[in-house]
Amino acid sequence: MSFSFFRKAPKFWERRGPTSLILWPLSWLYGAVLRLRKLVQETGLIKHRPAPVPVIIVGNIRVGGTGKTPIVIALAERLSQLGWRPGIISRGYGASSQSAPLQVSSNSDPALVGDEPVLIAKRTHDQFPIWVFSKRQRSIRALLKQDPNVNVIISDDGLQHTGLARWPAREGGRDIEFVVRDGRGEGNRFLLPAGPLREPATRERDATLFTSPQKDSSNRSGAHDEYFLGRRAFSLVGNLGKPYQLINPSNKQTFAEIADAFLPNKITSVAALGNPQRFFDDLLKQGIAGKTIPLPDHASYTSEFFNGINAQCILITEKDAVKCSGITDERIWVVPMSLTLPDSLAEWLQSILQRPDPYRYTL
């Protein structure tokens, strides 16, 4: 069941009210489909061939972006430092119409393979093989055929992809399932379409990755809510880098320099993300105030769009920047963002990935 038309989260997803209650019967039907699918999986009637290498899935149970892509980049770089040879797969927003897996490079067309895979390729300087296709098993086969030295796969999303057979760490396997959670949490905690959840918040997972402080954590001395008690969780720290000019990446300015050079009413921030407000809040913490323009996730850009913005300085994300290669507006500055993985997470990853292949003894 697809609800891709919700490219911008409706406000009624955040708290229960008349609209969400009216839609609740549809959510119940959606939940029934999920339960039936799970039952079919548990019977073993449909078997999927497991990947020959461990698979790390970085996904979310909430529709829309929660900050998965920076995590994928950070995981690949950290695993590489630890001696692993990661490969990356993604569905690739906009690549679903393709009939076969496609390899992504920093020069790929975002309209063809998706903006996030191109961002990963650019940020990692094409260090890791990246393939996109809606059927992830085929992407893995294509990737490993092209790069047989890859010994761990990172999947950007895919928790709900039933065709990707895996044996998670919690079951004694070496595949890992991460649920990424941002400051919005689970909203009204209803399933689609009455709420933002693709599946129940009680979903099994190996660990939860928090990408921002939780709204309800202040009265718990840092403890997470009841959905995550007794489950492994890691908090990841995001950092905004020094903005660089879109048409001249070597030209950089600090946030202080931007704040000194332009009045707030002459600065506009634009973001086409699952949660654009997080980008605007992070800029505000850096002393950057001004007008904000939130756009639906994966929105495209034109020169005419930026020409219509009355500002002397326009700040965008790196995810937006990969879709602006043909735009020569000198007012546009790109704000990079990176995540720091805690050592405890890296050590835990190592311990899981080094386990013997469980499929070898069961199939």
N, C-alpha and C positions, 0 to 999 in steps of 0.2 A: 504494500500500500504506500503510495507516494503522496506527500503533501508539499512538494517543491514550490507550490505557489506562495507559500508563506516565506517569502524572501526577506521580509521585514517582520519581526515578531510583533503580533498584536498586543496591545496593552492589557487585554483581559487575560492573557496568559500568566501575568504576574500575581494575580490574586483572584480568588473565587468570587464570582458575581453572577448576575442574571445570564449574561451571554455564555459563560463557561458552563453553567448548569443546563442551559438549553441544549448545548452541544454534547453534554456528557453521554447520552445514549450512543452517539457515534464513537465516542472514546471507548465505551464498553465493548462495542462490536470490534473495534480495532484491537483491544486487549484480547478478545476471544480468538481473533486470528493469530495473534502472537502465541497464545497458549496452545492452539492447535498445531502451529508450526513446531513449537518446542516438543510437543508430544510425538510428532512424526520423527523428529531428530532422535529422540530417546529410544524409539523402537528399533532404530538401526536399519530401517527399510531403505533409506537413501544413504549411500556411502560416498564420501568424498576422499580423494587421495590426499594425504597430508603432504605438506612441503618437506623437502629433505633437509632443510635448515630451520633453526628456531625462527619464530615469527613474533614480533613485538607490535601489538596493535595499539595505536594512540587514537582513541575515539571519545565519543560523548553520547550521553543518553538524551541530551537536550538538543532540539533542532537549532541549527545555526552555529556559528563559530564560538568556541570557548577558549581559543588560543592554542590549538593543536599544532599548527605549522611550526612556530618557534620551538616547540618541544621536540618535534621530529628532527629539526636541524641540530638542536643541542644534543639529542641522543646519538645521532649519527657521528657528530664530531667527538663526543666523549668516548663512544665505543671504539672509534678509530684510534684514539689516543691509548686505549687499553689493549690495542693489538688486534681488534676485530676488523672484519672487512664488510661493512654494511652495504646493503642495497635498499632502495626505497620504492614503494609502490603506492599508487593513489588512484582513485577513480578519476580524478581530474574533472573539475566542473567545466562542462562544455565539451568534454571528450566522449560522452556517452554515445554519441552517434557514430563513433568509429567502429569498424568491424574487426579490428585486430589491435593488440597492444602496440603502443607507440613509445619510443624512447624519447626522453626529454633532455634538452640541453638549455643552457642559459640563453641561446638564440632562438629557442622554440617560440611559436606563436601562442600566446596565452589564450586566444580565442579558440584554438584547436585542442590544446592539451590542458587548459586550465591555468589560472593565475598562480595558485599556490605551488604546483610543481615547478613552474618557471622561477618563482621566488626562491625555492629551495636550491635549485640549480645555480642561480646567481649568487646566493649567499655563501654557498659551499664551493664556488668556483669550479663546478662540474667535477668535484672530487668523487662523488658517489654516483653509481648508475641509478637512474630514475625511470620507471616505466608507469604508464597510465593505461587503464582500461577498466570497464565496469565489472568484468569478471577477474577477480584478483588472482585466482589460481593460474589463469593464463598469463597474467603479467609476471608472476613468479617464474613460470617455466621459461618465458622469453628472456627475462633478466638473467637467470642462471645459465641459459644456453649461451648468451652473449658474454657473461662474466662469471665463469664457473668458480672463480676464487671467492666469490661472496659467500660468507658463512653465517650471516644473520640478515633477516629481512625486517624492515620497519614499515608498517602499513599506516599511512595517513588516513585515519578513519577506517571503518570496516567491522566495528563491533557487531553490527546487525547483519553482516554479510554471511549468510548460512553456508555458502559454497566454499568458505575458507576454513577447512578442517583444522582443528588445533586441539592440543592437550595443554591446558593452562597450568601455570605454576602451582596453583592451589590444589590441583589434582595430581601433583607429582611430576608434571611435565616441565618442558623448558620453553614453551610458548608463554607470552606474557600479555595480559589484557589490562590496559590503563584506561580509566574513565577520567576525563578532564573536566574539571568543574570551576567555573569562574564565580564572580561575586553575586551573580543573579541567582545562583543555586538552581533549584528545580521549579521556580515560579509557583504556580498554584498546585503543582504536583499531579495534575491530570495528564493522561495520555492525549495524544493528538486525536481530534482537532480542538478539543476543549482546553487543552494545555499544551506545553511545549515538549512533552516527553515522548521519545521514540519507543521507549519501553519503561517498565516500572523502575522507580528510583532504588528499589531493593535489589537490583540486578547484581548477580555475582560478578566479581572482578578481582584481579590480583592486587590492585592498588588504585587509590584515587590520587590524582595530581591536582592540587589547588593552585590556580594561576593568579589569584588575588585574595585579599583578606575577606573572610566570610562575614556577612552582615550580622549574623547572630552569634558570633564567637566571643563578644566582649564580656558576656556574663558567664562564660564557661572557662575562663582563664586559658583561652587558646584551644579548648577542646572542640571537636567538631560535633555536629548534630547527630541525632540517633540513627540516621541512615548509614553512618560511617563508623559507629562505635565498634571496636573489635576488628576493624579492617585496616590494612596497611595504608598509610596516607603520607604524602610528601608535599611540602609547600615549596613552590618554585618562585624565585625572585626575578622579576623582569626589569630590565634596564633600558632606558632610551639612550641611544647614542647621539653623537654630534650630528645635527642636520647638515645635509649636503645639497648643493644645487642640482636640480634635475638635469639641466643641460650641460653641467660641468661638475661632475662628482668630486673632483679634486678641490673644489671651492667649498669650504666648510665654515660654519659659524656655530658658536656656542649658543645655548638658549639665552644666556644673559646678553649676548651681543644682539640677538634678534629682538629681545624685549627693549633694549636701549635704542635700537635703530627705528622701531616702528611703534606708533601708538596702538593700543589694543583694538580700536575701531578700524585699523588698517591691516589687521591680521585675520585671516580666515583659515580654519582647519577643516579639512575634508577627509572623510573616511567611509569606505564601503566595506564594512566588516559585519560579522554576526553581532558584535556588541561594540558599535562605534563610540559609545559614551565612555568606555574604558580608555580609549585613546585620548579623548578630550580631557578626561580627568587627569591622566598622566601628564599631559602638557601643562595643565593648570598647576600641578605640583612643581613644575619646572619654571613657573612664573610667566607662562604664556597664556594670556587671556585673549578674548576676541570672539568673533562670530564663528559658529560651528555649523557644518553642513553634514548631517548623517545621511548616508545613502544605503540602499539595500545591499546585502552581501553580494560580491562578485559583479557589481555594477561596472559598466564600461565608461570610458572617458573620451571626450572630443575636445578639440581646441575651442570650439564654440562654447562649450560648457565653462571652461576656465575664463574665456573672454567676458562672460557674463558676470563674473565675480568682481565686485568693486573692492579690491584690496591691493595693497602694495607687497604683501607677503602671503603666500599660500602654503600651508603645511599639509603634506600627505604622508601616508604610510608606504613602506616598501612594497607591500602587496598591491597597493594602487599604482605604484611607480612602474611596475612591469607592464602595465597596460597603457603607459603614456610614452612609449618609445618614439612616437612620431610627433610629439608635442614639444614646441620650442619656447615655451613661456618662461622667461627668465625669473619670474616671480615665484616659481614653484620650488619648494625645498622639501626634501625627502627625509623623514625621521626614521632611522633604523631602530630596531628593537631586538634585544637578545635576552635569553634566559640562562640562568645559572642553575645547574643541577647540583643538588647536595651530594656530598661524598657518600652519605649513607645510601642514597639511591643507586649510585654507580656500583658500590660494593654489593648491594643486593642483586643488581642486574648480573654482575659477574657470577655470583653463586648459582643463579638460576640457569644461565646460558651454558654453564660448564657441566650441567647434569648430563648423564647418558641419554641417548635418544630413546624415549619410551616406546615409540612405534616399532623399534627393532625387535622388541621382546613380545609384542602383542599381535603383530600382523603376520 
